[in-house]
Amino acid sequence: MKRFSRLFSELDATTSTNEKVEALTRYFAEAPAADAAWAVYFLAGGKPRRW
C-alpha cells in the first residue's frame, strides 16, 4: 500500500506526462502482480464496493 501511495503522490505532484509515465513504469516494474492489478483498477476510476 505504501508503494501505491507513493505512486499516487508522484502522479498528483506533476503535470508532465513523461514524469507520470516514468512513475507508472517504476511502479509496475516493482509491484507484485496483485498490487499492480488493484492499482490499475483504482487509477481507472474503480471504487471499493460497499457491502
mmCIF entry with sequence, helices, sheets and N, C-alpha, C, O atoms, coordinates in Angstrom:
data_MODEL
# 
_entry.id   MODEL 
# 
_entity.id                         1 
_entity.type                       polymer 
_entity.pdbx_number_of_molecules   1 
# 
_entity_poly.entity_id                      1 
_entity_poly.type                           'polypeptide(L)' 
_entity_poly.nstd_linkage                   no 
_entity_poly.nstd_monomer                   no 
_entity_poly.pdbx_seq_one_letter_code       MKRFSRLFSELDATTSTNEKVEALTRYFAEAPAADAAWAVYFLAGGKPRRW 
_entity_poly.pdbx_seq_one_letter_code_can   MKRFSRLFSELDATTSTNEKVEALTRYFAEAPAADAAWAVYFLAGGKPRRW 
_entity_poly.pdbx_strand_id                 A 
# 
loop_
_entity_poly_seq.entity_id 
_entity_poly_seq.num 
_entity_poly_seq.mon_id 
_entity_poly_seq.hetero 
1 1  MET n 
1 2  LYS n 
1 3  ARG n 
1 4  PHE n 
1 5  SER n 
1 6  ARG n 
1 7  LEU n 
1 8  PHE n 
1 9  SER n 
1 10 GLU n 
1 11 LEU n 
1 12 ASP n 
1 13 ALA n 
1 14 THR n 
1 15 THR n 
1 16 SER n 
1 17 THR n 
1 18 ASN n 
1 19 GLU n 
1 20 LYS n 
1 21 VAL n 
1 22 GLU n 
1 23 ALA n 
1 24 LEU n 
1 25 THR n 
1 26 ARG n 
1 27 TYR n 
1 28 PHE n 
1 29 ALA n 
1 30 GLU n 
1 31 ALA n 
1 32 PRO n 
1 33 ALA n 
1 34 ALA n 
1 35 ASP n 
1 36 ALA n 
1 37 ALA n 
1 38 TRP n 
1 39 ALA n 
1 40 VAL n 
1 41 TYR n 
1 42 PHE n 
1 43 LEU n 
1 44 ALA n 
1 45 GLY n 
1 46 GLY n 
1 47 LYS n 
1 48 PRO n 
1 49 ARG n 
1 50 ARG n 
1 51 TRP n 
# 
_struct_asym.id          A 
_struct_asym.entity_id   1 
# 
loop_
_struct_conf.conf_type_id 
_struct_conf.id 
_struct_conf.pdbx_PDB_helix_id 
_struct_conf.beg_label_comp_id 
_struct_conf.beg_label_asym_id 
_struct_conf.beg_label_seq_id 
_struct_conf.pdbx_beg_PDB_ins_code 
_struct_conf.end_label_comp_id 
_struct_conf.end_label_asym_id 
_struct_conf.end_label_seq_id 
_struct_conf.pdbx_end_PDB_ins_code 
_struct_conf.beg_auth_comp_id 
_struct_conf.beg_auth_asym_id 
_struct_conf.beg_auth_seq_id 
_struct_conf.end_auth_comp_id 
_struct_conf.end_auth_asym_id 
_struct_conf.end_auth_seq_id 
_struct_conf.pdbx_PDB_helix_class 
_struct_conf.details 
_struct_conf.pdbx_PDB_helix_length 
HELX_P HELX_P1 AA1 LYS A 2  ? ASP A 12 ? LYS A 2  ASP A 12 1 ? 11 
HELX_P HELX_P2 AA2 THR A 17 ? GLU A 30 ? THR A 17 GLU A 30 1 ? 14 
HELX_P HELX_P3 AA3 ALA A 33 ? LEU A 43 ? ALA A 33 LEU A 43 1 ? 11 
# 
_struct_conf_type.id          HELX_P 
_struct_conf_type.criteria    ? 
_struct_conf_type.reference   ? 
# 
loop_
_atom_site.group_PDB 
_atom_site.id 
_atom_site.type_symbol 
_atom_site.label_atom_id 
_atom_site.label_alt_id 
_atom_site.label_comp_id 
_atom_site.label_asym_id 
_atom_site.label_entity_id 
_atom_site.label_seq_id 
_atom_site.pdbx_PDB_ins_code 
_atom_site.Cartn_x 
_atom_site.Cartn_y 
_atom_site.Cartn_z 
_atom_site.occupancy 
_atom_site.B_iso_or_equiv 
_atom_site.pdbx_formal_charge 
_atom_site.auth_seq_id 
_atom_site.auth_comp_id 
_atom_site.auth_asym_id 
_atom_site.auth_atom_id 
_atom_site.pdbx_PDB_model_num 
ATOM 1   N N  . MET A 1 1  ? 0.819   -1.188 0.000   1.00 0.00 ? 1  MET A N  1 
ATOM 2   C CA . MET A 1 1  ? 0.000   0.000  0.000   1.00 0.00 ? 1  MET A CA 1 
ATOM 3   C C  . MET A 1 1  ? 0.867   1.258  0.000   1.00 0.00 ? 1  MET A C  1 
ATOM 4   O O  . MET A 1 1  ? 0.499   2.263  -0.607  1.00 0.00 ? 1  MET A O  1 
ATOM 5   N N  . LYS A 1 2  ? 2.011   1.208  0.674   1.00 0.00 ? 2  LYS A N  1 
ATOM 6   C CA . LYS A 1 2  ? 2.901   2.367  0.694   1.00 0.00 ? 2  LYS A CA 1 
ATOM 7   C C  . LYS A 1 2  ? 3.416   2.665  -0.709  1.00 0.00 ? 2  LYS A C  1 
ATOM 8   O O  . LYS A 1 2  ? 3.573   3.825  -1.092  1.00 0.00 ? 2  LYS A O  1 
ATOM 9   N N  . ARG A 1 3  ? 3.673   1.615  -1.463  1.00 0.00 ? 3  ARG A N  1 
ATOM 10  C CA . ARG A 1 3  ? 4.165   1.791  -2.830  1.00 0.00 ? 3  ARG A CA 1 
ATOM 11  C C  . ARG A 1 3  ? 3.108   2.503  -3.680  1.00 0.00 ? 3  ARG A C  1 
ATOM 12  O O  . ARG A 1 3  ? 3.438   3.403  -4.452  1.00 0.00 ? 3  ARG A O  1 
ATOM 13  N N  . PHE A 1 4  ? 1.854   2.109  -3.541  1.00 0.00 ? 4  PHE A N  1 
ATOM 14  C CA . PHE A 1 4  ? 0.772   2.751  -4.299  1.00 0.00 ? 4  PHE A CA 1 
ATOM 15  C C  . PHE A 1 4  ? 0.590   4.197  -3.841  1.00 0.00 ? 4  PHE A C  1 
ATOM 16  O O  . PHE A 1 4  ? 0.366   5.082  -4.667  1.00 0.00 ? 4  PHE A O  1 
ATOM 17  N N  . SER A 1 5  ? 0.681   4.441  -2.555  1.00 0.00 ? 5  SER A N  1 
ATOM 18  C CA . SER A 1 5  ? 0.555   5.805  -2.040  1.00 0.00 ? 5  SER A CA 1 
ATOM 19  C C  . SER A 1 5  ? 1.640   6.704  -2.616  1.00 0.00 ? 5  SER A C  1 
ATOM 20  O O  . SER A 1 5  ? 1.385   7.852  -2.980  1.00 0.00 ? 5  SER A O  1 
ATOM 21  N N  . ARG A 1 6  ? 2.839   6.173  -2.692  1.00 0.00 ? 6  ARG A N  1 
ATOM 22  C CA . ARG A 1 6  ? 3.946   6.941  -3.267  1.00 0.00 ? 6  ARG A CA 1 
ATOM 23  C C  . ARG A 1 6  ? 3.674   7.224  -4.752  1.00 0.00 ? 6  ARG A C  1 
ATOM 24  O O  . ARG A 1 6  ? 3.905   8.336  -5.225  1.00 0.00 ? 6  ARG A O  1 
ATOM 25  N N  . LEU A 1 7  ? 3.183   6.213  -5.481  1.00 0.00 ? 7  LEU A N  1 
ATOM 26  C CA . LEU A 1 7  ? 2.836   6.401  -6.892  1.00 0.00 ? 7  LEU A CA 1 
ATOM 27  C C  . LEU A 1 7  ? 1.786   7.489  -7.038  1.00 0.00 ? 7  LEU A C  1 
ATOM 28  O O  . LEU A 1 7  ? 1.935   8.391  -7.862  1.00 0.00 ? 7  LEU A O  1 
ATOM 29  N N  . PHE A 1 8  ? 0.736   7.412  -6.253  1.00 0.00 ? 8  PHE A N  1 
ATOM 30  C CA . PHE A 1 8  ? -0.343  8.389  -6.349  1.00 0.00 ? 8  PHE A CA 1 
ATOM 31  C C  . PHE A 1 8  ? 0.177   9.796  -6.072  1.00 0.00 ? 8  PHE A C  1 
ATOM 32  O O  . PHE A 1 8  ? -0.205  10.748 -6.752  1.00 0.00 ? 8  PHE A O  1 
ATOM 33  N N  . SER A 1 9  ? 1.039   9.925  -5.083  1.00 0.00 ? 9  SER A N  1 
ATOM 34  C CA . SER A 1 9  ? 1.622   11.232 -4.761  1.00 0.00 ? 9  SER A CA 1 
ATOM 35  C C  . SER A 1 9  ? 2.468   11.757 -5.908  1.00 0.00 ? 9  SER A C  1 
ATOM 36  O O  . SER A 1 9  ? 2.412   12.941 -6.240  1.00 0.00 ? 9  SER A O  1 
ATOM 37  N N  . GLU A 1 10 ? 3.252   10.874 -6.513  1.00 0.00 ? 10 GLU A N  1 
ATOM 38  C CA . GLU A 1 10 ? 4.083   11.281 -7.646  1.00 0.00 ? 10 GLU A CA 1 
ATOM 39  C C  . GLU A 1 10 ? 3.219   11.726 -8.821  1.00 0.00 ? 10 GLU A C  1 
ATOM 40  O O  . GLU A 1 10 ? 3.527   12.723 -9.474  1.00 0.00 ? 10 GLU A O  1 
ATOM 41  N N  . LEU A 1 11 ? 2.151   11.002 -9.093  1.00 0.00 ? 11 LEU A N  1 
ATOM 42  C CA . LEU A 1 11 ? 1.263   11.360 -10.204 1.00 0.00 ? 11 LEU A CA 1 
ATOM 43  C C  . LEU A 1 11 ? 0.570   12.693 -9.941  1.00 0.00 ? 11 LEU A C  1 
ATOM 44  O O  . LEU A 1 11 ? 0.391   13.500 -10.853 1.00 0.00 ? 11 LEU A O  1 
ATOM 45  N N  . ASP A 1 12 ? 0.188   12.912 -8.709  1.00 0.00 ? 12 ASP A N  1 
ATOM 46  C CA . ASP A 1 12 ? -0.528  14.125 -8.341  1.00 0.00 ? 12 ASP A CA 1 
ATOM 47  C C  . ASP A 1 12 ? 0.388   15.350 -8.319  1.00 0.00 ? 12 ASP A C  1 
ATOM 48  O O  . ASP A 1 12 ? -0.078  16.477 -8.486  1.00 0.00 ? 12 ASP A O  1 
ATOM 49  N N  . ALA A 1 13 ? 1.657   15.138 -8.119  1.00 0.00 ? 13 ALA A N  1 
ATOM 50  C CA . ALA A 1 13 ? 2.597   16.244 -7.945  1.00 0.00 ? 13 ALA A CA 1 
ATOM 51  C C  . ALA A 1 13 ? 3.095   16.847 -9.258  1.00 0.00 ? 13 ALA A C  1 
ATOM 52  O O  . ALA A 1 13 ? 3.777   17.872 -9.244  1.00 0.00 ? 13 ALA A O  1 
ATOM 53  N N  . THR A 1 14 ? 2.767   16.231 -10.380 1.00 0.00 ? 14 THR A N  1 
ATOM 54  C CA . THR A 1 14 ? 3.295   16.723 -11.647 1.00 0.00 ? 14 THR A CA 1 
ATOM 55  C C  . THR A 1 14 ? 2.213   16.808 -12.713 1.00 0.00 ? 14 THR A C  1 
ATOM 56  O O  . THR A 1 14 ? 1.215   16.090 -12.668 1.00 0.00 ? 14 THR A O  1 
ATOM 57  N N  . THR A 1 15 ? 2.430   17.694 -13.662 1.00 0.00 ? 15 THR A N  1 
ATOM 58  C CA . THR A 1 15 ? 1.550   17.764 -14.830 1.00 0.00 ? 15 THR A CA 1 
ATOM 59  C C  . THR A 1 15 ? 2.259   17.213 -16.059 1.00 0.00 ? 15 THR A C  1 
ATOM 60  O O  . THR A 1 15 ? 1.669   17.122 -17.136 1.00 0.00 ? 15 THR A O  1 
ATOM 61  N N  . SER A 1 16 ? 3.519   16.848 -15.895 1.00 0.00 ? 16 SER A N  1 
ATOM 62  C CA . SER A 1 16 ? 4.317   16.323 -17.001 1.00 0.00 ? 16 SER A CA 1 
ATOM 63  C C  . SER A 1 16 ? 3.912   14.886 -17.325 1.00 0.00 ? 16 SER A C  1 
ATOM 64  O O  . SER A 1 16 ? 3.970   14.000 -16.472 1.00 0.00 ? 16 SER A O  1 
ATOM 65  N N  . THR A 1 17 ? 3.509   14.680 -18.559 1.00 0.00 ? 17 THR A N  1 
ATOM 66  C CA . THR A 1 17 ? 3.141   13.327 -18.987 1.00 0.00 ? 17 THR A CA 1 
ATOM 67  C C  . THR A 1 17 ? 4.329   12.384 -18.879 1.00 0.00 ? 17 THR A C  1 
ATOM 68  O O  . THR A 1 17 ? 4.180   11.241 -18.446 1.00 0.00 ? 17 THR A O  1 
ATOM 69  N N  . ASN A 1 18 ? 5.504   12.856 -19.270 1.00 0.00 ? 18 ASN A N  1 
ATOM 70  C CA . ASN A 1 18 ? 6.702   12.000 -19.213 1.00 0.00 ? 18 ASN A CA 1 
ATOM 71  C C  . ASN A 1 18 ? 7.008   11.567 -17.785 1.00 0.00 ? 18 ASN A C  1 
ATOM 72  O O  . ASN A 1 18 ? 7.357   10.409 -17.557 1.00 0.00 ? 18 ASN A O  1 
ATOM 73  N N  . GLU A 1 19 ? 6.883   12.471 -16.824 1.00 0.00 ? 19 GLU A N  1 
ATOM 74  C CA . GLU A 1 19 ? 7.141   12.119 -15.429 1.00 0.00 ? 19 GLU A CA 1 
ATOM 75  C C  . GLU A 1 19 ? 6.095   11.130 -14.919 1.00 0.00 ? 19 GLU A C  1 
ATOM 76  O O  . GLU A 1 19 ? 6.419   10.228 -14.147 1.00 0.00 ? 19 GLU A O  1 
ATOM 77  N N  . LYS A 1 20 ? 4.856   11.292 -15.343 1.00 0.00 ? 20 LYS A N  1 
ATOM 78  C CA . LYS A 1 20 ? 3.809   10.346 -14.939 1.00 0.00 ? 20 LYS A CA 1 
ATOM 79  C C  . LYS A 1 20 ? 4.077   8.963  -15.508 1.00 0.00 ? 20 LYS A C  1 
ATOM 80  O O  . LYS A 1 20 ? 3.928   7.957  -14.814 1.00 0.00 ? 20 LYS A O  1 
ATOM 81  N N  . VAL A 1 21 ? 4.471   8.918  -16.768 1.00 0.00 ? 21 VAL A N  1 
ATOM 82  C CA . VAL A 1 21 ? 4.786   7.626  -17.403 1.00 0.00 ? 21 VAL A CA 1 
ATOM 83  C C  . VAL A 1 21 ? 5.966   6.965  -16.697 1.00 0.00 ? 21 VAL A C  1 
ATOM 84  O O  . VAL A 1 21 ? 5.956   5.755  -16.473 1.00 0.00 ? 21 VAL A O  1 
ATOM 85  N N  . GLU A 1 22 ? 6.975   7.745  -16.348 1.00 0.00 ? 22 GLU A N  1 
ATOM 86  C CA . GLU A 1 22 ? 8.134   7.201  -15.630 1.00 0.00 ? 22 GLU A CA 1 
ATOM 87  C C  . GLU A 1 22 ? 7.727   6.651  -14.263 1.00 0.00 ? 22 GLU A C  1 
ATOM 88  O O  . GLU A 1 22 ? 8.188   5.583  -13.861 1.00 0.00 ? 22 GLU A O  1 
ATOM 89  N N  . ALA A 1 23 ? 6.864   7.378  -13.547 1.00 0.00 ? 23 ALA A N  1 
ATOM 90  C CA . ALA A 1 23 ? 6.399   6.913  -12.234 1.00 0.00 ? 23 ALA A CA 1 
ATOM 91  C C  . ALA A 1 23 ? 5.610   5.618  -12.372 1.00 0.00 ? 23 ALA A C  1 
ATOM 92  O O  . ALA A 1 23 ? 5.788   4.692  -11.581 1.00 0.00 ? 23 ALA A O  1 
ATOM 93  N N  . LEU A 1 24 ? 4.745   5.552  -13.369 1.00 0.00 ? 24 LEU A N  1 
ATOM 94  C CA . LEU A 1 24 ? 3.954   4.339  -13.594 1.00 0.00 ? 24 LEU A CA 1 
ATOM 95  C C  . LEU A 1 24 ? 4.851   3.165  -13.990 1.00 0.00 ? 24 LEU A C  1 
ATOM 96  O O  . LEU A 1 24 ? 4.650   2.040  -13.533 1.00 0.00 ? 24 LEU A O  1 
ATOM 97  N N  . THR A 1 25 ? 5.829   3.434  -14.834 1.00 0.00 ? 25 THR A N  1 
ATOM 98  C CA . THR A 1 25 ? 6.756   2.380  -15.256 1.00 0.00 ? 25 THR A CA 1 
ATOM 99  C C  . THR A 1 25 ? 7.521   1.821  -14.066 1.00 0.00 ? 25 THR A C  1 
ATOM 100 O O  . THR A 1 25 ? 7.655   0.605  -13.926 1.00 0.00 ? 25 THR A O  1 
ATOM 101 N N  . ARG A 1 26 ? 8.022   2.702  -13.211 1.00 0.00 ? 26 ARG A N  1 
ATOM 102 C CA . ARG A 1 26 ? 8.739   2.253  -11.999 1.00 0.00 ? 26 ARG A CA 1 
ATOM 103 C C  . ARG A 1 26 ? 7.818   1.419  -11.114 1.00 0.00 ? 26 ARG A C  1 
ATOM 104 O O  . ARG A 1 26 ? 8.205   0.356  -10.629 1.00 0.00 ? 26 ARG A O  1 
ATOM 105 N N  . TYR A 1 27 ? 6.597   1.909  -10.906 1.00 0.00 ? 27 TYR A N  1 
ATOM 106 C CA . TYR A 1 27 ? 5.665   1.205  -10.023 1.00 0.00 ? 27 TYR A CA 1 
ATOM 107 C C  . TYR A 1 27 ? 5.382   -0.207 -10.541 1.00 0.00 ? 27 TYR A C  1 
ATOM 108 O O  . TYR A 1 27 ? 5.485   -1.182 -9.797  1.00 0.00 ? 27 TYR A O  1 
ATOM 109 N N  . PHE A 1 28 ? 5.023   -0.306 -11.828 1.00 0.00 ? 28 PHE A N  1 
ATOM 110 C CA . PHE A 1 28 ? 4.645   -1.615 -12.364 1.00 0.00 ? 28 PHE A CA 1 
ATOM 111 C C  . PHE A 1 28 ? 5.834   -2.557 -12.500 1.00 0.00 ? 28 PHE A C  1 
ATOM 112 O O  . PHE A 1 28 ? 5.644   -3.772 -12.545 1.00 0.00 ? 28 PHE A O  1 
ATOM 113 N N  . ALA A 1 29 ? 7.039   -2.037 -12.565 1.00 0.00 ? 29 ALA A N  1 
ATOM 114 C CA . ALA A 1 29 ? 8.231   -2.890 -12.596 1.00 0.00 ? 29 ALA A CA 1 
ATOM 115 C C  . ALA A 1 29 ? 8.510   -3.500 -11.222 1.00 0.00 ? 29 ALA A C  1 
ATOM 116 O O  . ALA A 1 29 ? 9.066   -4.594 -11.125 1.00 0.00 ? 29 ALA A O  1 
ATOM 117 N N  . GLU A 1 30 ? 8.118   -2.783 -10.153 1.00 0.00 ? 30 GLU A N  1 
ATOM 118 C CA . GLU A 1 30 ? 8.422   -3.223 -8.788  1.00 0.00 ? 30 GLU A CA 1 
ATOM 119 C C  . GLU A 1 30 ? 7.274   -3.947 -8.095  1.00 0.00 ? 30 GLU A C  1 
ATOM 120 O O  . GLU A 1 30 ? 7.505   -4.833 -7.272  1.00 0.00 ? 30 GLU A O  1 
ATOM 121 N N  . ALA A 1 31 ? 6.051   -3.579 -8.420  1.00 0.00 ? 31 ALA A N  1 
ATOM 122 C CA . ALA A 1 31 ? 4.887   -4.060 -7.665  1.00 0.00 ? 31 ALA A CA 1 
ATOM 123 C C  . ALA A 1 31 ? 4.562   -5.522 -7.976  1.00 0.00 ? 31 ALA A C  1 
ATOM 124 O O  . ALA A 1 31 ? 4.706   -5.970 -9.113  1.00 0.00 ? 31 ALA A O  1 
ATOM 125 N N  . PRO A 1 32 ? 4.125   -6.256 -6.956  1.00 0.00 ? 32 PRO A N  1 
ATOM 126 C CA . PRO A 1 32 ? 3.625   -7.613 -7.200  1.00 0.00 ? 32 PRO A CA 1 
ATOM 127 C C  . PRO A 1 32 ? 2.386   -7.553 -8.106  1.00 0.00 ? 32 PRO A C  1 
ATOM 128 O O  . PRO A 1 32 ? 1.689   -6.539 -8.144  1.00 0.00 ? 32 PRO A O  1 
ATOM 129 N N  . ALA A 1 33 ? 2.126   -8.620 -8.817  1.00 0.00 ? 33 ALA A N  1 
ATOM 130 C CA . ALA A 1 33 ? 1.036   -8.641 -9.800  1.00 0.00 ? 33 ALA A CA 1 
ATOM 131 C C  . ALA A 1 33 ? -0.316  -8.260 -9.192  1.00 0.00 ? 33 ALA A C  1 
ATOM 132 O O  . ALA A 1 33 ? -1.073  -7.502 -9.799  1.00 0.00 ? 33 ALA A O  1 
ATOM 133 N N  . ALA A 1 34 ? -0.622  -8.773 -8.015  1.00 0.00 ? 34 ALA A N  1 
ATOM 134 C CA . ALA A 1 34 ? -1.913  -8.478 -7.388  1.00 0.00 ? 34 ALA A CA 1 
ATOM 135 C C  . ALA A 1 34 ? -2.031  -6.986 -7.049  1.00 0.00 ? 34 ALA A C  1 
ATOM 136 O O  . ALA A 1 34 ? -3.086  -6.383 -7.245  1.00 0.00 ? 34 ALA A O  1 
ATOM 137 N N  . ASP A 1 35 ? -0.956  -6.403 -6.547  1.00 0.00 ? 35 ASP A N  1 
ATOM 138 C CA . ASP A 1 35 ? -0.961  -4.974 -6.242  1.00 0.00 ? 35 ASP A CA 1 
ATOM 139 C C  . ASP A 1 35 ? -1.096  -4.149 -7.516  1.00 0.00 ? 35 ASP A C  1 
ATOM 140 O O  . ASP A 1 35 ? -1.815  -3.150 -7.540  1.00 0.00 ? 35 ASP A O  1 
ATOM 141 N N  . ALA A 1 36 ? -0.410  -4.563 -8.565  1.00 0.00 ? 36 ALA A N  1 
ATOM 142 C CA . ALA A 1 36 ? -0.480  -3.854 -9.836  1.00 0.00 ? 36 ALA A CA 1 
ATOM 143 C C  . ALA A 1 36 ? -1.902  -3.895 -10.398 1.00 0.00 ? 36 ALA A C  1 
ATOM 144 O O  . ALA A 1 36 ? -2.382  -2.904 -10.948 1.00 0.00 ? 36 ALA A O  1 
ATOM 145 N N  . ALA A 1 37 ? -2.564  -5.024 -10.263 1.00 0.00 ? 37 ALA A N  1 
ATOM 146 C CA . ALA A 1 37 ? -3.940  -5.140 -10.751 1.00 0.00 ? 37 ALA A CA 1 
ATOM 147 C C  . ALA A 1 37 ? -4.866  -4.186 -9.995  1.00 0.00 ? 37 ALA A C  1 
ATOM 148 O O  . ALA A 1 37 ? -5.711  -3.532 -10.605 1.00 0.00 ? 37 ALA A O  1 
ATOM 149 N N  . TRP A 1 38 ? -4.715  -4.105 -8.685  1.00 0.00 ? 38 TRP A N  1 
ATOM 150 C CA . TRP A 1 38 ? -5.524  -3.169 -7.889  1.00 0.00 ? 38 TRP A CA 1 
ATOM 151 C C  . TRP A 1 38 ? -5.204  -1.730 -8.271  1.00 0.00 ? 38 TRP A C  1 
ATOM 152 O O  . TRP A 1 38 ? -6.103  -0.891 -8.326  1.00 0.00 ? 38 TRP A O  1 
ATOM 153 N N  . ALA A 1 39 ? -3.949  -1.439 -8.532  1.00 0.00 ? 39 ALA A N  1 
ATOM 154 C CA . ALA A 1 39 ? -3.564  -0.082 -8.924  1.00 0.00 ? 39 ALA A CA 1 
ATOM 155 C C  . ALA A 1 39 ? -4.250  0.312  -10.225 1.00 0.00 ? 39 ALA A C  1 
ATOM 156 O O  . ALA A 1 39 ? -4.766  1.423  -10.342 1.00 0.00 ? 39 ALA A O  1 
ATOM 157 N N  . VAL A 1 40 ? -4.261  -0.585 -11.196 1.00 0.00 ? 40 VAL A N  1 
ATOM 158 C CA . VAL A 1 40 ? -4.946  -0.301 -12.460 1.00 0.00 ? 40 VAL A CA 1 
ATOM 159 C C  . VAL A 1 40 ? -6.422  -0.044 -12.199 1.00 0.00 ? 40 VAL A C  1 
ATOM 160 O O  . VAL A 1 40 ? -6.996  0.897  -12.747 1.00 0.00 ? 40 VAL A O  1 
ATOM 161 N N  . TYR A 1 41 ? -7.035  -0.868 -11.372 1.00 0.00 ? 41 TYR A N  1 
ATOM 162 C CA . TYR A 1 41 ? -8.457  -0.722 -11.055 1.00 0.00 ? 41 TYR A CA 1 
ATOM 163 C C  . TYR A 1 41 ? -8.746  0.654  -10.453 1.00 0.00 ? 41 TYR A C  1 
ATOM 164 O O  . TYR A 1 41 ? -9.660  1.347  -10.901 1.00 0.00 ? 41 TYR A O  1 
ATOM 165 N N  . PHE A 1 42 ? -7.982  1.048  -9.454  1.00 0.00 ? 42 PHE A N  1 
ATOM 166 C CA . PHE A 1 42 ? -8.229  2.335  -8.790  1.00 0.00 ? 42 PHE A CA 1 
ATOM 167 C C  . PHE A 1 42 ? -7.868  3.521  -9.681  1.00 0.00 ? 42 PHE A C  1 
ATOM 168 O O  . PHE A 1 42 ? -8.593  4.516  -9.703  1.00 0.00 ? 42 PHE A O  1 
ATOM 169 N N  . LEU A 1 43 ? -6.773  3.431  -10.406 1.00 0.00 ? 43 LEU A N  1 
ATOM 170 C CA . LEU A 1 43 ? -6.376  4.540  -11.274 1.00 0.00 ? 43 LEU A CA 1 
ATOM 171 C C  . LEU A 1 43 ? -7.344  4.716  -12.445 1.00 0.00 ? 43 LEU A C  1 
ATOM 172 O O  . LEU A 1 43 ? -7.447  5.807  -13.007 1.00 0.00 ? 43 LEU A O  1 
ATOM 173 N N  . ALA A 1 44 ? -8.044  3.657  -12.810 1.00 0.00 ? 44 ALA A N  1 
ATOM 174 C CA . ALA A 1 44 ? -9.039  3.731  -13.885 1.00 0.00 ? 44 ALA A CA 1 
ATOM 175 C C  . ALA A 1 44 ? -10.395 4.214  -13.375 1.00 0.00 ? 44 ALA A C  1 
ATOM 176 O O  . ALA A 1 44 ? -11.350 4.318  -14.144 1.00 0.00 ? 44 ALA A O  1 
ATOM 177 N N  . GLY A 1 45 ? -10.477 4.507  -12.079 1.00 0.00 ? 45 GLY A N  1 
ATOM 178 C CA . GLY A 1 45 ? -11.716 5.058  -11.538 1.00 0.00 ? 45 GLY A CA 1 
ATOM 179 C C  . GLY A 1 45 ? -12.565 4.077  -10.754 1.00 0.00 ? 45 GLY A C  1 
ATOM 180 O O  . GLY A 1 45 ? -13.675 4.410  -10.339 1.00 0.00 ? 45 GLY A O  1 
ATOM 181 N N  . GLY A 1 46 ? -12.057 2.873  -10.547 1.00 0.00 ? 46 GLY A N  1 
ATOM 182 C CA . GLY A 1 46 ? -12.798 1.888  -9.757  1.00 0.00 ? 46 GLY A CA 1 
ATOM 183 C C  . GLY A 1 46 ? -12.904 2.302  -8.303  1.00 0.00 ? 46 GLY A C  1 
ATOM 184 O O  . GLY A 1 46 ? -12.029 2.976  -7.761  1.00 0.00 ? 46 GLY A O  1 
ATOM 185 N N  . LYS A 1 47 ? -13.980 1.888  -7.697  1.00 0.00 ? 47 LYS A N  1 
ATOM 186 C CA . LYS A 1 47 ? -14.191 2.205  -6.278  1.00 0.00 ? 47 LYS A CA 1 
ATOM 187 C C  . LYS A 1 47 ? -14.501 0.916  -5.516  1.00 0.00 ? 47 LYS A C  1 
ATOM 188 O O  . LYS A 1 47 ? -15.097 -0.011 -6.063  1.00 0.00 ? 47 LYS A O  1 
ATOM 189 N N  . PRO A 1 48 ? -14.091 0.869  -4.247  1.00 0.00 ? 48 PRO A N  1 
ATOM 190 C CA . PRO A 1 48 ? -14.404 -0.319 -3.453  1.00 0.00 ? 48 PRO A CA 1 
ATOM 191 C C  . PRO A 1 48 ? -15.925 -0.460 -3.301  1.00 0.00 ? 48 PRO A C  1 
ATOM 192 O O  . PRO A 1 48 ? -16.651 0.527  -3.184  1.00 0.00 ? 48 PRO A O  1 
ATOM 193 N N  . ARG A 1 49 ? -16.369 -1.685 -3.308  1.00 0.00 ? 49 ARG A N  1 
ATOM 194 C CA . ARG A 1 49 ? -17.810 -1.939 -3.139  1.00 0.00 ? 49 ARG A CA 1 
ATOM 195 C C  . ARG A 1 49 ? -18.207 -1.747 -1.686  1.00 0.00 ? 49 ARG A C  1 
ATOM 196 O O  . ARG A 1 49 ? -17.439 -2.045 -0.771  1.00 0.00 ? 49 ARG A O  1 
ATOM 197 N N  . ARG A 1 50 ? -19.378 -1.261 -1.497  1.00 0.00 ? 50 ARG A N  1 
ATOM 198 C CA . ARG A 1 50 ? -19.931 -1.144 -0.143  1.00 0.00 ? 50 ARG A CA 1 
ATOM 199 C C  . ARG A 1 50 ? -20.836 -2.333 0.087   1.00 0.00 ? 50 ARG A C  1 
ATOM 200 O O  . ARG A 1 50 ? -21.723 -2.613 -0.719  1.00 0.00 ? 50 ARG A O  1 
ATOM 201 N N  . TRP A 1 51 ? -20.621 -3.007 1.146   1.00 0.00 ? 51 TRP A N  1 
ATOM 202 C CA . TRP A 1 51 ? -21.428 -4.201 1.444   1.00 0.00 ? 51 TRP A CA 1 
ATOM 203 C C  . TRP A 1 51 ? -22.591 -3.851 2.272   1.00 0.00 ? 51 TRP A C  1 
ATOM 204 O O  . TRP A 1 51 ? -23.384 -4.725 2.623   1.00 0.00 ? 51 TRP A O  1 
# 
